[in-house]
Amino acid sequence: MSLEERMARVEGRLEEISKRIDDLRNDLTHRIDGLTDRIDSLQSEVHSSRNWTIGLLVTMWVTIILAILIKG
C-alpha cells in the first residue's frame, strides 16, 4: 500500500470520527436542552407550591390569632 493510499485512508477515518463527534455533540446539546426545560418546569412547580404553602400558613395563623382574640 502506498503512502498516498494510507493518507487517504487516514483522512477518511478522521472524517468519520469528526462526524461521530459532531453527532454526539448534537445529541448531548439536545438532551441538555430537554433537561433544562424539565428543570425550569420543576422550578415553576416548586415556586407555585411554596406560594400556596405560605398563603395557607398565613391564613391559618390569622385564623388562630382571630379565634384567640375573639374568645379572649
N, C-alpha and C positions, 0 to 999 in steps of 0.2 A: 504494500500500500504506500502510495507516495505521500509526501508531506502536504501537498495541496488537498489530497483526499482526506487526510487526517484533520487538517484545519477546517475543512468544510463540515466534517462530522462533528468536531468540537463546537463549531459555530451553531450547528443545528441543535445540538444538545443544550447549549446556552440559551437559545431562543425558547426551547421547550421549558426550561427551568424558569426563565423570565416570565413566560405566560402563566405557568403554575403559580408563581409568586403573586402575580397580578390578580389571578383568580382568588387566591387565598386572601389577599388584601381586600378585595371587593366583598368577599363573603364575610370577613370579620367586620368590615365597616357596616354592612347591612345588619349583622347581628347586634352590633353595638348600638346602632340607631334604634333597633327594636327594643333593646333593654332600656335605653334612655327613655323611650316612650312609656314603657311599663313603670319605670321608676317615677316619672312625672305623674302618672296616673295614681300610683300609690301615695305619693306626697299629697296630692289633691284630696284623696280619701282621708288621710291622716289629719290634714288641716280641718276638713269638714267634721270629722269625728271629735276633734279637740274643741271646736267651736260649740258643738252640740253638748259636749260634756260640761264645758264651762257654763253654758246657758242653763243647763239643768241644775248644776251646783248652786249658782246664784239664786235661781228660783227657789230651790229647796231652803237655802239659808234665809232668804227673805220671808218665806212662809213660816219657818220656825221662829224667827225673831218676831214676826207679827203675832203669831199664836201666843208667844210668851208675853208680849206687851198687852194684848187684849185680855188675856186671862189674869194678868197681874194687876 
